[in-house]
Amino acid sequence: MNIPFLDVRSAYQELREEIDAAIARVVASGHYIKGPELTAFEEAFAAYCEASHCVGVGNGLDALHLALRAMQVGPGDEVIVSSNTFIATWLAVDLVGATPVPVEPDPNTHNLDSNRLEKAITPRTRVILPTHLYGQPADLDPILAIARRHRLLVLEDAAQAHGARYKGQRIGGHGDAVAWSFYPAKNLGAFGDGGAVTTNDTELAERIRLLGNYGSRAKYVNEVRGFNSRLDPIQAAILSVKLRHLDEWNARRAAIAALYFERLKDSAVRRPFVPDWAEPAWHLYVVTTEARDQLAADLASRNIETLVHYPIPPHRQGAYADRGMRDAAMPIAEKLADSILSLPIGPHLSLDQAAEVAAAVSETARRPMKS
Ligand SMILES: *Cc1c(COP(=O)(O)O)cnc(C)c1O
């Protein structure tokens, strides 16, 4: 039997009637850009995130980019980013002409290490941009305290964290702005591209909306030079349906994570570390082992698909070759990139399948005998 990493079609199969009805409603309505379906989703998602505002945009990269632009970050400015995030986090900083300044993760949580933050702050720093990697919330309180002390803004990359909680509060309203992606494989995924920014700052929300709509509030009146980046009403209608199932689907992910934790406790792989204040969204279940390539190959030979998030950290990508960061500049990110492996997880992976994955991992990666 083949165990895929994530089967995105099953989401449609489970919700087919509701989703077909939502799509048909938009197509029949004649509102193909902005309109009531988008507003309804924005209101529902803001409420879900415990935030005052949600602005739908075209994708997750645009959410980060437009939030930074609305914060008036630009050339000469620096933005602190995670060294082991998806490259979009860095690219958004470059899109506004600012410089991404990477900070290494805590090797236990794989999230931005707040103890390393202050050393990276310079007079040019404007924003701290932590990623909630794998759906594990970053340790926000020290990050927010450091930001306040240095008069910096905090933008969170929550593209993997729909539904996660930090100290009991949903991700979405802690920092000055929170960027979301609705890429199909995310915990809340559209049937195409989509993104949003949530915030409690009314002015910031209005600026992001303005920037994503050609700098225009009233038709053909362009107050600023803007962009075209809006969340499609068809995608918004689909997301409204899926949002109603998000908690249940995240609970299924959590049940798979619990099974992995239990069944892998005597295996040679390191399981994720979850601080007691964290309620992860379990976008990914990432194990760590020096023998990563061997484990991935063994699992592949048993038709179990795994992925690596991410095999090459941004500073070692060709895209950043000109910044002179390639030679062991970020040893923790580099070591993680060589030893992490994401096991199959998702709302449509059965517990039987997860048990099969766990058994295969335990067999192929046995803990060396303790003397
Ligand atoms: C998916 C993702 C993004 C980008 O989202 P898109 O919608 O694909 O542009 C940004 N940051 C992180 C951490 C992501 O996982």
The ligand as an SDF file (V2000), in Angstrom:
LIG
                    3D

 15 15  0  0  0  0  0  0  0  0999 V2000
    3.7980   28.4330    2.2390 C   0  0  0  0  0  0  0  0  0  0  0  0
    4.6730   29.3990    2.9350 C   0  0  0  0  0  0  0  0  0  0  0  0
    4.8260   30.7250    2.4950 C   0  0  0  0  0  0  0  0  0  0  0  0
    4.3550   31.2370    1.1630 C   0  0  0  0  0  0  0  0  0  0  0  0
    3.0370   31.0740    0.8710 O   0  0  0  0  0  0  0  0  0  0  0  0
    2.5390   31.1240   -0.6520 P   0  0  0  0  0  0  0  0  0  0  0  0
    1.0730   31.2280   -0.5000 O   0  0  0  0  0  0  0  0  0  0  0  0
    2.9910   29.8720   -1.3050 O   0  0  0  0  0  0  0  0  0  0  0  0
    3.1220   32.3360   -1.2830 O   0  0  0  0  0  0  0  0  0  0  0  0
    5.5520   31.5990    3.2800 C   0  0  0  0  0  0  0  0  0  0  0  0
    6.1380   31.1940    4.4150 N   0  0  0  0  0  0  0  0  0  0  0  0
    6.0480   29.9250    4.8630 C   0  0  0  0  0  0  0  0  0  0  0  0
    6.7030   29.5560    6.1390 C   0  0  0  0  0  0  0  0  0  0  0  0
    5.3280   28.9770    4.1180 C   0  0  0  0  0  0  0  0  0  0  0  0
    5.2640   27.7180    4.5610 O   0  0  0  0  0  0  0  0  0  0  0  0
  1  2  1  0
  2  3  1  0
  2 14  2  0
  3  4  1  0
  3 10  2  0
  4  5  1  0
  5  6  1  0
  6  7  2  0
  6  8  1  0
  6  9  1  0
 10 11  1  0
 11 12  2  0
 12 13  1  0
 12 14  1  0
 14 15  1  0
M  END
$$$$
